[in-house]
Amino acid sequence: MPFSVWWQAYLTPPASAVKFAIKATLAMGLALYIALWCDLDRPYWALISAAFLQIRPMSGMVLEKGISQITGTVVGCLAGIAIMSLFVQSPTPALICLTAWIILCAYAASVTRNNASFGCIMAAVTAMLIVVITASAPTGLFAVAVARLSELALGAICATLVSALLWPIQVRDHLAGLADQVVNQAFLHGALRLDNSADIAALQATLTASLQPLTQLETDSQAARYEGPEGIGRLRASHVLTVRTARLLAILHALQQLLRSHGGELPTPTKRLIEDMASDLRHSAEDSGVAQARQRLQALRHRALQCMAADLDEGIAPDLDQAPDLASDQAPDQASDQAAGQTTARYGQSPSGPITSDPATTRTTESPEALLQRRIHLGLREALGHALVILDAREAIHTPGKRRLKAPALAFHRDHLEAALNGLRAGLVFALLAIVWRYTAWDNGQIAMLVGTLFSAFFATRDNPAAVAATFLKGMLAAVPSALLFGHVLLAQANDFVTLALVFMPPLFLGLLGAANPRLMGYCLAFTIGNILLTMPGNGMDFSIDGFLGRAIALLLGLSTVVMAFRLAPGLPTTIRKHRLVSATVNDLHGLHRRSFHEAESRFGGTMADRLLRLAQHDDSLPEERRYLFSLGLVGLDLGYASLNLRRRLGGRSDALDLALDDLAAALADDYGASARGHAPDRAREYGNRLLQTLEQQTNDSAEYRLMAGLIERLTMSLERQAARSRQARQAAPAVGVAGRQRTPDRQGAKAPGVDR
């Protein structure tokens, strides 16, 4: 860690860091005073509770985390009481049952998010404390459970009060900042796509910079419900922003494919429209307000509608391809829906309804250039529609009263195998430490088990958990001399609470001041918690050196066991994790037709945003010639929304057509999985032709037929490009049997520029 980071954190700290440290220190001081006044058994638990709740000091998040912590504590108390009731005279079976409970809680923490995950961890820790503490004195079982609940609840209440009353920070401000990042970076990414940029690094950087705050926004928006009636509006707007951003990324990816393959065939007005759209998206990303960006995009959408009107005058069929269902996300009186209404009035149909056209008025001899132009115009209109809704969602997050949006809750990616491994690792850590405690009768073994249980589950869902655990270990080591000096040598002279606070609180304040810097949080938060656990402030404190050394050894033993566990059992290898991400995407593509349209869209949009970010992170760790996961995720996103739009456009006409749509969706999913392995698609074209044959039998609209054929051809070509890129990346991988092998041209041609990212 550069020395300049420490210098800035402590000698020139920002005002927000100082306020955070003061608030957290006051919350812990208040919790300690009340705990001592109530003569609670272990007042330090109230301090730890307040410290954990202040890590993210937004008032709504503190309240949500406090509720999750108390709920998890109650569940853990009930579990601990149940275990001891069954095995009160049998410590070994009780520990075995407790290990199973810890595995279950760690598994649940891995498949849930944010504060719900923290609640699952608290359920494991509370049950462990109750079983271990009452193992030697089972008659005090209920009293111990009530004491643990009281201490943790006291810390949560004090943290919530201080967060709400002193320099309150609202979740709404945090969400507004995240929404601005998402929109700005998504628009910059869109500008690069429309410019047909070949700068893969810039494309990936802007996509990652949009997806990272997007996934955080979707997670953190749950806390907005605790900040008044407008919080629900912000929560719904966050859902809309996630779905629409994913759809915008998909259509922009598709548009760049068309521009890369046929951009030179477009007429000058269309090229100028695309250039202006790229320029306006870039300028909209730089604007601080929504009004100017909306004005630009509405003007562009009006131009796109004029181009579509010109297409109609030239005899090209009415709206046959994809169009955004704006009414699903916002009230009908909003500007974007007014534009949609203009489209309805012009073409005599709803943009989201089934396709109907009069064969007598439909031209049957459209040129390929005209159909390509039509598809580009439709894609631009759809992208602009999504961009307008994104701006509405951004404005609704800032000021929910101005925009009325609605959207279902989103899903996120869950890897149950990885969660099971996290649970087993946490159970193994506890079992090892429990064996040491059980067969040595070491009093401080409880501390080792506490630290091992807490941090083995807490770090499991973090990126590079072994490094995070090692950072915490260093912070704990730094806490040993600090706790010895302040918590024992000096604190032994204190005879009232004021003196205790003046001696004990400064190290905690310094630790929290550094923890406000994300780069130092691991070290400084561990330093703070280490001081609390090594000192264990209370009414009957033990100032003996042997007791202090025993606690220090137990603390370091527990955390060292966690570090060792993450190094020896790091979880799923990167290759397997990537394979499971792709397999999960294939499964979602297969399951799209089994759900209602809006349910399938919300589930797919949420999970794919999460997976795209993970795939991009995997790509970042690879050399350029081996990167293909970023494009693979975008292809999956494109296929999913294309399947949904085909279903929306053609579904419900007849059983035969519905069956053909389902077969095509399954073929696209299978070929997507094959393209990830470098195999050329062999089913999509076949089942696409079957769909077209069925469509031809049921409609006389040749333009609709040809547009659907063009869409299927584009999806097939996208799969072929991805297969070629995956094959090239695999050939470049330095694996056994691959390193040193002569590269061979792929079957689709080894033309690098043709591989779309």
C-alpha positions, 0 to 999 in steps of 0.5 A: 500500500503506497504511503501517500494513501496513509498520508492522505487518510490521516493528515489530510482527511476529507470532511466526509471521513472525519464525520464518518469517524465521529459518528461511528465513535459516538455510536459505539460510545453511546452503546458502551455507556448504556451496556455498562449502565445496564450491566450487560454481560458482554458490552463489547458486542454492542460496540461491534454491532454499532461498528458493523452497522456504520460501515455504510452510514446512509440512514436507510442502509443502517436501518435495513442492516439493523433490521437484518442483524436483529432478525438474524440474531433472533433466528440464531438464538432460536437455533442455538436454543433448539440445539442445546435443548436436544443435546444439552448433555452431549457436547459433541453432537451439539457441535456437529449440529452447530457445524451443520447450521453454520454451513447452512447459514454460510450457504444462505449468505452466499445466495442472498445479497447485501444486508440479507446476507449479513443477517444470515451470518449473524444467525450463524454467529449468534447460534455459535455463541449460545451453544459454546457459552452454555456448553459448560453451564446449560442452566443459563441457556435462556439468559445467554440468548437474551443477553446476546440479543440485547447487546446486538440490538442495543448496538443497532439502535444506537447506530441507527439513532446517531446515523439519523440525527448527526450529519444524516446521509440519505440513500437517495443521494447515494442512488442518484450518484450511482444512477448518473454514473450508469447513464453517463457510461452507458451513453458513452458506450453507446456512442462508441458502438454507433461510431463503429469503434474498433477500440475494444479496450474503450468498449469494455471500459465503458461497459464495466464502468456502467455495469459496476454502479448498475449492480450496486444500484440494484442492490443498494436501492432496497434500502430506499424503502426505509426513507419515506414514501418516495423510497418505493418510487426510487426502488422501482426506478432502479429496477427500470434503469437496470432493465432498460440499460441492459436492453439498450446495451443489447440493441447497440451491440446488434446495431454495431454488428449491422454497421460493421457488416453493411455500414457502407451500404446505407444512404447518406441521411441514415449515416448522418442520423447515426453520427448525430445520435452518437454525438448527442449520446456523448454530449448527453453523458456530459450534461449534468441535467436531464432536460437537455439530454432528453431534448436532444434524444427526443429530437433524434427520435423525431428524426428517426420517426420521420425516416420511418415515415419516409420508409413507409412512403417508399413502400416498406412495410410498417413496424415489423421488428423490435420496439420498446414497450414504453408503457410497461415502465411509465405513465402514459402522460410522459414524453416518451409515450407521447412519441410512442403514440405518434408512432401508433397514430402513424402506423395504426398499431401499438408498438408493443402489440401484434403485427397486423398489416394489409397484404394489399397495401404491402409492397412485395418487392423490397430491395435488400438495401431498403430492408437494411435501412428499415432495420437500422431505423427501427434499431435506432428508434428502439435504442432512443426509446430505451435511452429516453426511458433511462433518462426518466428512470434517472430523473425518478431516482432524483425526484420520484414525484415527477415520474411514475415508473413501475417495474417488477423486482429483478433477479440476480445471478446465483451459483449454488455450487459456489455457495455450497463450497462457501458453506462447507469451508465455513463449517470446516473452519469452525470444526477445526477450531471447535476441535481445538477448543473441545479437547484443550478446554481453552477458555479463549477458544471461544474467541477463535471460533467467533472470529473464524465463523464470522470472517469465513462467511463474511469474506466468502462472497468478496473478490479474492477473499484470501487477500481480504482475509490476509489484509484483516490479519495484518490489521489485527496484528497492528491492534495487538500493541495498541490494545496492550497500551490503551486497553490495558496499561492506560485503561487500568487507571480509569475509574469512571466512564469519562476516563474510560472513553478518553483512553479507549475511544481514540484508537477506535476513532483512528481506525474508523478514520482510516476505514473511510478510505476504501483502500484502507478499510480492510486494515483499519476496520480490522484494527478497530475490531481487534482493539475491541475484542482484545480489550473487551470493555466491561464492568468486570474487566481482566487486566492481566497480561496472561489473559490479554496474550490468550485473547491475542493468540486466539484472535490471530489463530482464528483469523489465520485459520480463515486465511489458510482455509481460503488459500487451501480451498479457494473455491471454484477455479476461474475456468469452472466459474466461467463455464457455470456463468455460460451454462446459467445463461444457456439455461436462462435462454432455454427458460425464457418461454416458460415465464410471462413476458415481463417476468422473463424480461425482468429476470433475464435483465437482472441476471445478465447485468450481473453476469456481464460484469463478472465476465468482463472482470474475468476478461480484464485478467486475461491478455488481449488475444485471449479475451472473448467473455465480454463479447460472449456476454453481449451476444447472450444478452442480444439473443435473449432480448431477440427471443423475447421480441420475437415472442412478443411480435409473433407469439399467440397467433397459432399453436404451430407458430408458438411451437416454432418460436420455442424451437428456435429459442432452444436452438439459439440457446444451444448454439450459444453454448456451442459458440462459447466452446468455439463450435460453429452454430448448427441449429439456429439456421435450421430452426429459423428456416422452420419458423420462416416456413411456418410464418410464410404459411400464415401471412401474405406479408412478404416484408414481415417475412423478409425482416424476420429472415434478416433478424434470424440471419443476423443472430446466426452471424453473431453466433458464428462470429462469437464461435470464431472469437472463442476458438481463437482465444482458446487457441491462444490459451497457454494450456497443456496441449495448446501452448506452442501449437500453430494457430490455424485459420477458423472455418469462418475465416480468420479475419480479425476485424470480422469478429465483433466484440 
